[in-house]
């Protein structure tokens, strides 16, 4: 029984991941399908996918200072994270279907340009009432990079190459949260949170330039969707009726929610309770994100030899272990010596969860943009709502954070077991 639940044979996996080749067979200009992964695609698409982690994690060490400068509460400061994540989720609903109908390149470039503008406006925001909606718009714009990077991978690669590409993206996207808090902590030595937003704008300008010069259209006109909003709603309905797609997306969303709570609440807990400096906080975040990179590298080596369903089950077991361990450590009062390893296990699990859940969820879809958008929404929206609610528990105790993380980590594993079983005749 367990073997049936947790396995997809390699031949079956190759078959269900073969649709992207058909999508690009008739392409007449721009990017051409390739049997091997191109470094140019990895760097550009990886950078686009990193827009979200950069905007979310680089200013995490400055959250306490930001809340002080703008006379805001802890929960209000966390709303700047949630507003961005919510925008990132809802923006994919717009960017994905538009790209299915109009192509990937133009919506991508427009999204990055708006991201640059809103980052600069965030830098000069005088109050939370202005900063929070600006962060939402920044998230909507950044969604173009996140969703369309996934869709472009689906256009250009299939099978094992696609699975390995998603693992490579996970490694690059793991570097973003690893380097972002470190960079943010160091930037706070010479500037404030205002300067961090300016740095985000400059990074997006660079990505806009390399995308415009080095990335062609990946979706040929003959493969684009027709029918407007009716076709979009039909594609969403078809995806939501797919039990396994929903299972992969929802379980991945619960896992991501556990990590969003960690990202948004732990800076206050670690700095206020355990007196961690912003610079040391950045190092802790970097070490934990390094775990994502390591596990993504392990995943890339195993893809093709170990079924993605198995690798995903190992990731979900890891996050459940990390969440339960964190709750036990906080309840026992052991302190940082127990909390930090639990954080590391929790975050490292994403290196297995994200690439495999993404690959399996998008394996058999004809509308990669819509699938990537819906996948992103289900992953991000839950965390955007939950994180500020956890913040209402305050930072005087680590228990609200630990209990919430443990609950979502266990929900991740349970959802996977209930919804992601292979369908039998």
C-alpha positions in Angstrom: 0.0 0.0 0.0 2.7 2.5 1.0 4.7 1.6 -2.1 1.6 2.4 -4.3 1.0 5.7 -2.6 4.6 6.9 -2.8 5.8 5.7 -6.2 5.7 6.6 -9.9 7.9 4.4 -12.0 10.6 6.2 -14.1 9.0 5.2 -17.4 5.6 6.6 -16.3 7.3 9.7 -15.1 9.0 10.3 -18.5 5.7 9.8 -20.3 3.7 12.2 -18.2 6.4 14.8 -18.4 6.6 14.8 -22.2 4.1 17.6 -23.2 6.6 20.4 -23.4 8.3 18.9 -26.4 5.0 19.0 -28.3 4.6 22.7 -27.3 7.8 23.8 -29.0 7.8 21.6 -32.0 6.3 24.2 -34.3 8.2 27.1 -32.9 9.6 29.3 -35.7 11.5 32.1 -33.9 13.0 33.0 -30.6 14.1 30.2 -28.2 14.5 26.7 -29.7 13.9 23.4 -27.8 17.0 21.8 -26.5 17.8 18.3 -25.3 20.3 19.6 -22.8 20.0 22.4 -20.3 21.4 25.7 -21.4 23.4 27.8 -18.9 21.8 31.0 -20.3 18.3 29.7 -19.5 19.3 28.7 -16.0 20.9 32.0 -15.2 18.1 34.2 -16.6 15.1 32.2 -15.5 16.8 31.5 -12.2 17.2 35.2 -11.7 13.6 35.9 -12.6 12.4 33.3 -10.1 14.6 34.9 -7.4 12.8 38.2 -7.6 10.3 37.0 -5.0 12.9 35.7 -2.4 15.0 38.8 -2.9 12.2 41.2 -2.3 10.9 39.2 0.7 14.2 38.3 2.5 16.6 41.1 1.9 14.9 43.5 4.3 13.9 40.9 6.9 16.8 41.9 9.2 15.5 45.5 9.1 11.9 44.6 10.0 12.2 45.7 13.7 13.9 49.0 12.6 11.2 49.5 9.9 8.4 49.1 12.4 10.1 51.5 14.7 10.7 54.2 12.0 7.1 54.0 10.8 5.6 53.7 14.3 4.1 50.3 13.5 3.4 47.2 15.5 5.1 43.8 14.9 2.0 42.5 13.1 1.8 45.6 10.9 5.4 45.2 9.9 4.7 41.6 9.0 1.9 42.8 6.8 4.5 44.3 4.5 5.7 40.7 3.9 2.2 39.3 3.6 1.1 42.1 1.2 4.0 41.2 -1.1 3.3 37.5 -0.9 -0.4 38.0 -1.6 0.4 40.2 -4.6 2.9 37.6 -5.8 0.1 35.0 -5.6 -2.7 37.0 -7.2 -0.3 38.5 -9.8 0.3 35.0 -11.2 -3.4 34.6 -11.9 -3.0 37.6 -14.2 0.5 36.9 -15.7 0.0 33.2 -16.3 -3.1 33.2 -18.5 -2.0 36.4 -20.3 1.2 34.7 -21.3 -0.7 31.6 -22.5 -2.7 33.9 -24.8 -0.1 36.6 -25.7 3.2 34.9 -25.3 5.7 35.0 -22.4 8.2 37.8 -23.3 6.1 41.0 -23.3 4.2 40.3 -20.1 7.6 39.4 -18.5 9.3 42.6 -19.5 6.4 44.8 -18.4 6.2 43.0 -15.0 9.9 43.6 -14.3 9.6 47.3 -15.3 6.7 47.8 -12.8 8.7 46.0 -10.2 11.6 48.5 -10.6 9.2 51.4 -10.2 7.4 50.1 -7.1 10.7 49.2 -5.4 11.8 52.8 -5.7 8.5 54.0 -4.4 8.8 51.6 -1.4 12.1 53.2 -0.6 10.5 56.6 0.0 7.2 55.4 1.6 6.4 57.7 4.6 4.0 55.4 6.4 2.7 51.8 6.6 -0.5 52.9 5.0 1.4 53.6 1.8 4.1 51.0 2.1 1.7 48.0 2.5 -0.2 48.7 -0.8 3.1 49.4 -2.6 4.4 46.1 -1.5 1.3 44.4 -2.8 1.8 46.0 -6.2 5.5 45.1 -6.1 4.4 41.5 -5.5 1.9 41.6 -8.5 4.7 42.8 -10.7 7.3 40.3 -9.4 4.8 37.5 -10.1 5.5 37.8 -13.8 9.1 36.7 -13.2 8.1 33.8 -10.9 5.2 32.4 -12.9 6.7 32.9 -16.4 10.0 31.4 -15.5 8.2 28.2 -14.7 6.1 28.4 -17.9 9.2 29.0 -20.0 10.9 26.0 -18.5 7.8 24.0 -19.4 7.9 25.4 -23.0 11.6 24.6 -23.5 12.2 21.3 -21.7 10.5 18.0 -20.8 10.9 14.8 -19.0 14.1 14.3 -16.9 15.6 17.5 -18.3 12.6 19.5 -17.0 12.8 17.9 -13.6 16.6 18.7 -13.4 16.0 22.2 -14.6 13.5 22.7 -11.7 16.1 21.4 -9.3 18.6 23.9 -10.7 16.1 26.7 -10.3 15.6 25.6 -6.7 19.4 25.9 -6.1 19.5 29.4 -7.6 16.3 30.4 -5.7 17.9 28.9 -2.6 20.9 31.2 -3.1 18.6 34.2 -3.1 17.2 33.8 0.5 20.7 32.7 1.5 22.4 35.8 0.2 19.6 38.3 0.7 19.5 38.4 4.5 23.3 38.5 4.6 23.4 41.3 2.1 20.5 43.1 3.9 22.2 42.8 7.3 25.5 44.2 5.8 23.6 47.0 4.0 22.2 48.1 7.3 25.7 48.9 8.4 25.8 51.7 5.8 22.2 52.5 5.0 18.6 51.8 6.3 15.7 49.8 5.0 15.2 52.6 2.4 18.6 51.7 0.8 17.6 48.0 0.7 14.6 48.8 -1.5 16.9 50.9 -3.8 19.2 47.8 -4.1 16.2 45.7 -5.1 15.3 48.2 -7.8 18.9 48.1 -9.2 18.9 44.3 -9.2 15.6 44.3 -11.2 17.0 46.8 -13.7 19.9 44.3 -14.4 17.4 41.5 -14.8 15.3 43.6 -17.2 18.3 44.2 -19.4 19.5 40.6 -19.6 16.0 39.3 -20.2 15.4 41.8 -23.0 18.8 41.0 -24.6 19.1 37.3 -23.9 15.7 35.7 -23.7 13.5 35.2 -26.7 9.8 34.3 -27.0 9.3 30.6 -26.0 5.6 30.1 -26.8 4.9 30.1 -30.6 1.7 31.8 -31.9 0.3 28.4 -33.0 0.4 27.1 -29.4 -1.3 30.1 -27.8 -4.7 29.9 -26.2 -7.8 31.5 -27.7 -11.1 32.5 -26.1 -10.1 35.1 -23.5 -11.5 34.8 -20.0 -13.7 31.8 -20.8 -10.7 29.8 -21.8 -8.8 30.9 -18.7 -11.6 29.9 -16.4 -12.0 26.6 -18.2 -8.3 25.9 -17.7 -8.5 26.7 -14.0 -11.6 24.6 -13.6 -9.9 21.6 -15.3 -6.8 22.0 -13.1 -8.9 22.3 -9.9 -10.7 19.1 -10.8 -7.5 17.2 -11.0 -7.1 15.7 -7.5 -3.4 15.1 -7.8 -2.6 18.7 -9.1 -4.5 20.1 -6.2 -2.8 17.7 -3.8 0.7 18.7 -5.0 -0.1 22.4 -5.1 -1.9 22.5 -1.7 0.7 20.3 0.1 3.4 22.5 -1.3 1.4 25.6 -0.2 1.3 24.3 3.4 5.0 23.6 3.3 5.6 27.1 2.0 3.3 28.6 4.7 5.4 26.9 7.4 8.5 28.6 5.9 6.7 32.0 5.5 5.9 31.9 9.2 9.6 31.1 9.9 10.7 34.0 7.7 8.3 36.6 9.0 8.1 35.8 12.7 11.5 34.4 13.6 13.4 37.7 13.2 11.3 39.1 16.0 11.6 36.0 18.1 15.3 35.6 17.6 16.1 39.3 18.1 13.7 40.1 20.9 13.9 36.9 23.0 17.4 35.5 22.2 19.0 38.9 21.5 20.4 38.0 18.1 21.9 40.9 16.1 20.6 41.8 12.6 24.0 40.7 11.2 23.9 37.3 13.0 20.3 36.9 11.9 21.3 37.2 8.3 24.0 34.5 8.8 21.4 32.2 10.4 19.0 32.7 7.5 21.9 32.1 5.1 22.9 28.8 6.7 19.3 27.6 6.6 19.0 28.6 2.9 22.2 26.8 2.2 20.4 23.7 3.3 17.9 24.3 0.5 20.7 24.5 -2.0 22.3 21.3 -0.7 19.0 19.3 -0.9 18.2 20.7 -4.3 21.6 19.5 -5.5 20.9 16.1 -4.0 17.6 16.1 -5.8 19.2 17.0 -9.1 21.6 14.0 -8.8 18.8 11.6 -7.9 16.2 12.6 -10.5 15.9 9.9 -13.1 17.2 7.2 -10.8 14.7 7.8 -7.9 11.0 8.5 -8.8 10.0 12.1 -8.1 7.1 10.9 -6.0 9.6 9.2 -3.6 11.8 12.2 -3.4 8.8 14.4 -2.7 7.7 12.0 0.1 11.2 12.3 1.7 10.9 16.1 1.6 7.5 16.0 3.3 8.8 13.7 6.0 11.7 16.1 6.6 9.4 19.2 7.0 7.1 17.2 9.4 10.1 16.2 11.4 11.5 19.8 11.6 8.1 21.2 12.6 7.4 18.7 15.3 11.0 19.0 16.6 10.7 22.8 16.8 7.5 22.6 18.9 9.1 20.1 21.2 12.2 22.2 21.7 10.2 25.4 22.4 8.0 23.6 24.9 11.0 22.1 26.7 12.8 25.4 26.8 16.1 24.1 25.4 16.8 27.3 23.6 18.8 28.1 20.5 20.8 24.9 20.6 17.6 23.1 19.7 15.7 25.7 17.7 18.4 26.4 15.1 18.8 22.7 14.0 15.0 22.4 13.7 14.9 25.5 11.5 17.6 24.0 9.3 15.7 20.7 8.8 12.5 22.7 8.1 14.0 24.9 5.5 16.2 22.3 3.9 13.2 20.2 3.0 12.1 22.8 0.4 15.1 21.6 -1.7 13.2 18.4 -2.2 9.7 19.6 -2.0 9.6 22.6 -4.5 11.2 21.0 -7.6 9.4 17.7 -7.3 6.0 19.1 -6.4 6.3 21.6 -9.3 7.4 18.9 -11.8 4.6 16.5 -10.9 1.9 19.2 -10.7 2.8 20.6 -14.2 3.5 17.2 -15.8 0.5 16.8 -17.9 -0.9 20.3 -18.6 -1.5 22.0 -21.9 -1.6 25.5 -20.4 1.7 25.9 -18.6 1.1 29.6 -17.8 -2.2 29.0 -16.1 -0.9 25.9 -14.3 2.1 27.8 -13.0 -0.2 30.7 -11.9 -2.6 28.4 -10.0 0.3 26.5 -8.5 1.8 29.8 -7.3 -1.5 31.0 -5.9 -2.1 27.9 -3.9 1.4 28.0 -2.6 1.6 31.6 -1.6 -1.9 32.8 -0.6 -2.2 30.7 2.5 1.0 32.0 4.0 0.1 35.6 3.1 -3.0 35.3 5.3 -1.6 33.2 8.1 1.7 34.9 8.8 0.3 38.2 10.2 -2.2 36.3 12.3 0.6 34.4 13.9 2.3 37.7 14.5 -0.7 38.8 16.6 0.7 36.4 19.2 3.5 38.9 19.7 7.2 38.2 20.0 7.4 37.7 23.8 7.1 33.9 23.3 8.2 31.5 20.6 5.3 29.2 21.1 2.8 30.7 18.6 5.4 30.5 15.9 6.4 26.9 16.8 2.9 25.7 17.1 1.8 27.2 13.8 4.9 25.8 11.9 4.3 22.4 13.3 0.6 22.4 12.4 1.3 23.3 8.8 4.2 20.9 8.5 2.0 18.0 9.6 -0.8 19.3 7.3 1.7 19.1 4.4 2.4 15.4 4.9 -1.3 14.5 5.5 -2.4 16.3 2.4 0.2 14.6 0.3 -0.8 11.1 1.6 -4.5 11.8 1.0 -4.5 13.5 -2.4 -1.4 12.5 -4.2 -1.9 8.8 -4.5 -1.6 7.4 -8.0 -5.0 6.9 -9.6 -5.9 3.2 -10.1 -8.3 1.8 -12.6 
